[in-house]
Amino acid sequence: MPFAVHVLGLAVFAQGTSEFMLSGLLSGIAGDLHVPLGAAGLLTSAFAVGMVVGAPLTALACRSWPRRGALLFFLGVFVAVHVVGALTPSYGVLLATRVVGALANAGFWAVALVTALALAGPHQRARATAVVVGGVTLACVVGVPAGAALGELWGWRSAFWAVALVSLPAAIALLVAVPGGTPDDVPTVSARSELRALARPRLLLTLLVMAFVQGATFCTFSYLEPLVTRVTGLGAGWVPVVLALFGVGSFAGVTLAGRLADARPAAVVGIGMTALAAGWAALALTAASPVAAPVLVLLQGALAFGTGTTLITRVFQLAPDAPTMAGSFATAAFNVGAAAGPWLGGMALGAGLGFRAPVWVSALLMCAALAAAGLPALSSRAAPAARSGAGAPTE
């Protein structure tokens, strides 16, 4: 695997840390800026919305740029807004930096994915995707707990400074490792042609499946703390351990999928999605067990990110003539799920359905994903039947 692909994973690690670290900093931000806790929580929502909206828009705007230049630009903007966020005394300015940072992160993701696939070659596409997505899983395991620890020791602003500082070596490495712009580095098809390619039904269904899978993942992940403490019966000190187990499982799943999905992508997705649906149901049923629950969290992390990584690779396979926009739509689908899943889980909790309810919602979302994934197979079977029926005599 080219070194430049690992550099892209390092940059994604810094950006993924920023996306998720606010979960451990909200109280400090609310107190320092004198805003309600709910207003501090909107900083996370603003980032998610910025990712969804920004992915296609930034990819469309920069599709004619050389990829190294685009990557450095987006990473530079990302560093700059974190410096501003670390310095500002204004909640409004901080909220604006989260939106702009999300736009930069979305643009970086879209270009990073297509760059990694181009550098790795046609036979290592899934492994290259796994390295880039692996940056997010490492952020969950290392970056988010580290950000929370920094916030506890030196205040929430120190976590913003840390993200900016970690991004600087990634920027230098990108400058050295990623090849400079060449004529082949710029898409030769028009933006309209790329967008037309993204309207293919199988591609749209794959993006829908991605959103369902990520929605199921983040629905339960967002509410692991009350599940662990109030249903499993473990103390609050176990919450970081269980979260770390999910992160370790995610990293293992991404790594394993990267090695298997190049050869048998359909098997990885089919088995992974079926196992995810069964696994979320099993976790809901056995959540009271202090042994079964942590083990299932580990396994579900592996299955969720292994399956998600393979689906991203599938998006590029279905849109070979629209690589930049395909990457942006994959990023948007990922974040639609990341935003919708916690919202649906919160609705289930608000309805008084209990702390297992988000896990059952995850199981239902995976059933919807399996149903959506089965639509092409159903239609392909129906077409021959319709043709044979059309030629048959009627009574």
C-alpha positions, -999 to +999 in steps of 0.1 A: +000+000+000+015+034-010+027+055+019+005+084+007-026+064+015-016+060+051-010+098+052-046+103+041-056+080+070-036+102+094-054+134+082-088+116+085-078+106+121-074+143+131-106+153+114-126+123+128-113+133+163-128+168+158-161+154+146-167+131+176-147+147+205-174+172+215-193+145+233-167+148+261-164+186+260-200+199+260-202+208+297-170+227+296-180+246+264-215+254+279-200+267+311-172+287+295-194+304+268-224+308+292-249+289+270-273+260+278-261+225+274-285+220+245-270+249+226-235+233+231-250+201+217-260+219+185-223+222+177-223+185+170-255+187+149-240+217+129-210+196+120-231+167+109-253+189+087-223+206+073-209+172+063-241+162+046-246+194+026-209+201+021-198+168+006-214+172-028-211+210-029-173+211-022-167+181-045-185+199-073-166+231-067-131+215-066-135+187-091-112+205-116-085+211-090-054+189-088-060+165-060-030+174-039-039+211-040-075+203-031-064+181-001-040+208+012-066+235+008-093+217+027-069+206+054-056+242+057-091+255+062-098+228+088-067+238+108-075+275+106-111+272+119-098+251+148-074+278+157-103+304+155-125+280+176-098+277+203-095+315+206-130+328+203-151+338+233-182+338+211-206+309+208-218+322+174-183+323+160-176+288+174-208+275+158-197+290+125-163+274+127-180+240+132-200+245+100-170+257+080-148+229+095-175+203+084-175+217+049-137+214+047-138+179+062-165+168+037-144+181+008-113+165+021-131+131+025-145+132-010-110+139-026-091+116-002-112+086-011-108+090-048-071+098-044-065+067-022-082+044-048-061+060-076-029+055-057-036+019-047-047+006-081-077-015-091-067-046-071-064-029-037-094-006-037-110-020-006-077-020+013-071+016+004-107+025+015-100+006+047-069+026+055-087+059+050-118+049+070-095+034+096-085+069+105-121+074+118-120+042+139-086+052+154-102+086+163-129+067+182-103+046+201-076+072+207-085+107+196-119+111+213-107+098+248-076+119+244-096+150+236-118+144+267-087+139+289-072+172+276-105+190+282-106+177+318-069+188+324-066+221+305-101+230+293-120+223+261-099+248+241-068+226+245-086+198+225-091+222+196-054+232+197-045+195+197-066+188+166-049+217+148-014+205+159-020+169+148-032+181+114+000+200+107+022+169+103-005+154+081-004+185+059+034+183+055+032+146+048+006+152+021+028+178+005+056+153+003+038+120-003+009+128-026+019+133-063+014+168-077-012+177-102-009+163-137-033+164-166-046+129-156-053+142-122-082+163-133-115+147-144-121+148-181-159+144-180-183+173-172-199+178-139-233+172-155-221+138-168-208+129-133-242+138-117-260+119-144-239+088-136-250+091-099-286+087-108-282+050-116-308+030-095-283+005-082-260+032-070-288+051-053-299+019-035-263+014-023-262+049-009-296+043+008-282+010+023-251+029+035-273+054+053-294+027+069-262+008+081-246+040+095-279+050+111-281+017+129-245+020+140-247+055+155-282+050+169-268+025+195-233+040+197-248+074+208-267+058+237-242+032+249-236+051+282-272+048+295-274+012+282-242+002+300-250+019+333-287+015+336-294-019+319-261-038+320-255-025+355-219-016+351-205+014+368-198+047+350-161+038+350-168+011+325-183+034+299-149+044+284-140+007+283-171-002+264-166+027+240-130+017+235-142-019+228-165-006+200-135+014+186-112-016+187-138-037+170-143-010+144-106-009+136-104-047+134-134-048+111-121-022+088-087-039+086-103-074+079-128-061+054-100-043+035-083-077+030-114-096+021-136-072+001-113-068-029-119-105-036-155-111-024-172-078-018-208-092-022-201-119+004-187-093+029-217-070+025-243-098+026-229-116+056-220-084+074-255-069+070-273-101+081-250-105+111-255-069+120-293-072+121-290-104+142-263-088+164-283-057+173-313-078+182-291-101+203-276-070+221-311-057+229-321-091+244-289-097+264-281-061+274-285-070+311-256-094+309-222-078+319-204-104+298-225-107+267-231-069+262-195-058+260-186-088+237-215-079+214-205-042+213-170-053+202-184-076+175-210-050+163-183-024+159-163-048+137-193-057+116-206-022+112-173-006+100-162-036+080-196-036+061-196+002+058-161+003+043-170-023+017-202-004+008-180+027+001-158+007-022-190-005-039-201+030-046-169+037-066-173+004-085-208+015-095-197+049-107-163+046-123-170+076-145-179+098-116-151+092-090-151+126-073-188+130-070-192+094-060-169+099-031-189+130-020-222+112-021-207+083-001-196+108+025-230+124+025-248+090+029-225+081+058-233+113+076-270+112+069-270+079+088-247+094+115-272+122+120-305+103+116-296+073+138-291+092+171-323+113+163-344+081+159-328+066+190-336+097+210-372+096+198-375+060+210-361+070+244-384+101+245-414+078+239-406+060+271-397+027+254-367+021+277-329+022+274-329-009+251-351+010+226-322+025+205-307-010+200-341-023+187-342+008+164-307-003+151-321-038+144-350-023+125-328-001+105-307-031+095-338-049+084-346-019+062-311-020+049-315-057+040-348-050+023-333-022+002-303-044-007-327-071-019-346-048-043-322-053-073-324-091-069-362-090-067-364-068-098-340-090-118-361-120-110-393-102-118-381-091-153-377-126-168-410-136-153-427-106-168-412-113-202-423-149-202-457-139-190-461-115-218-456-142-244-479-167-227-514-174-240-542-160-219-574-177-211 
